[in-house]
C-alpha cells in the first residue's frame, strides 16, 4: 500500500494505480521487501533509505544484457532520483513517501492523473507506458504485462472503472 494518503494522492483510484505499479514492476511481491520500497532491479534488497542505492546491475532479459540502476517500489533510475529530489525539494532520502511522491509526479507529467481519478485506466496505462517497463506499449523489451491483466489487478486493488 502506498505511504501517501488517498487525499494526498487524489483518491482511491490513484492509490490503486500506485499499488498496481508495484505489482506490475514485481517489487511489491518480493518476499522480505518493505512492500517493494527497498527492492533493487532484479529483485535484491537494499537496506537504507538514506539515498538511492546507486547500484548498476546487469541481467539477461530475452537474450540481451540489460543494465539498470532502477530501485524502489516504482523502479526509479538513479539519474531521475537525483533530478526529482531537487525539483520536488525532497528531504529525508529515498524514503517510501518520497518514492510515492516521485511516482505521482511522473504520472502528472504524462497527464494521466485525471484519467486515473476518473477510472480511465487504459488511457492512463498508455500514457505512462514509456516510464515503466512492465506496462504494455513501450520498447524496453522487458516482458510487459498485458493490458487486460493490469486492468484486472487494478480493480482487485480497489480501482473503479469509468
Long-range contacts (C-beta under 8 A, 24 or more apart in sequence): 1-35, 2-100, 3-37, 3-95, 3-96, 3-97, 3-99, 3-100, 4-97, 4-100, 4-101, 4-104, 9-100, 9-104, 10-113, 10-116, 10-117, 11-117, 12-158, 12-159, 12-160, 13-116, 13-117, 13-118, 13-119, 13-158, 13-159, 13-160, 14-104, 14-107, 14-113, 14-116, 14-117, 15-157, 15-158, 16-154, 16-155, 16-157, 16-158, 16-159, 17-107, 17-116, 17-121, 17-124, 17-154, 17-159, 18-74, 18-100, 18-103, 18-104, 19-157, 19-158, 20-150, 20-153, 20-154, 20-157, 20-159, 21-73, 21-74, 21-103, 21-132, 21-134, 22-73, 22-74, 23-153, 23-157, 24-132, 24-134, 24-135, 24-145, 24-150, 24-153, 25-73, 25-74, 25-75, 25-132, 25-133, 25-134, 26-134, 27-72, 27-73, 27-74, 27-75, 28-73, 34-96, 35-73, 35-96, 36-72, 36-73, 37-72, 37-73, 37-95, 37-96, 37-99, 38-72, 39-71, 39-72, 39-73, 39-75, 40-70, 40-71, 41-68, 41-69, 41-70, 41-71, 41-75, 46-71, 48-93, 49-92, 49-93, 49-94, 49-95, 49-96, 50-93, 50-94, 51-93, 51-94, 52-76, 52-78, 52-81, 52-82, 52-94, 53-94, 54-78, 61-141, 61-142, 61-143, 62-141, 62-142, 62-143, 64-141, 66-141, 66-142, 72-99, 73-99, 73-100, 73-103, 74-99, 74-102, 74-103, 74-106, 74-132, 75-132, 75-133, 76-102, 76-103, 106-131, 118-162, 119-159, 119-160, 119-161, 119-162, 120-162, 121-150, 121-151, 121-154, 121-159, 121-161, 122-147, 122-151, 125-150, 125-151
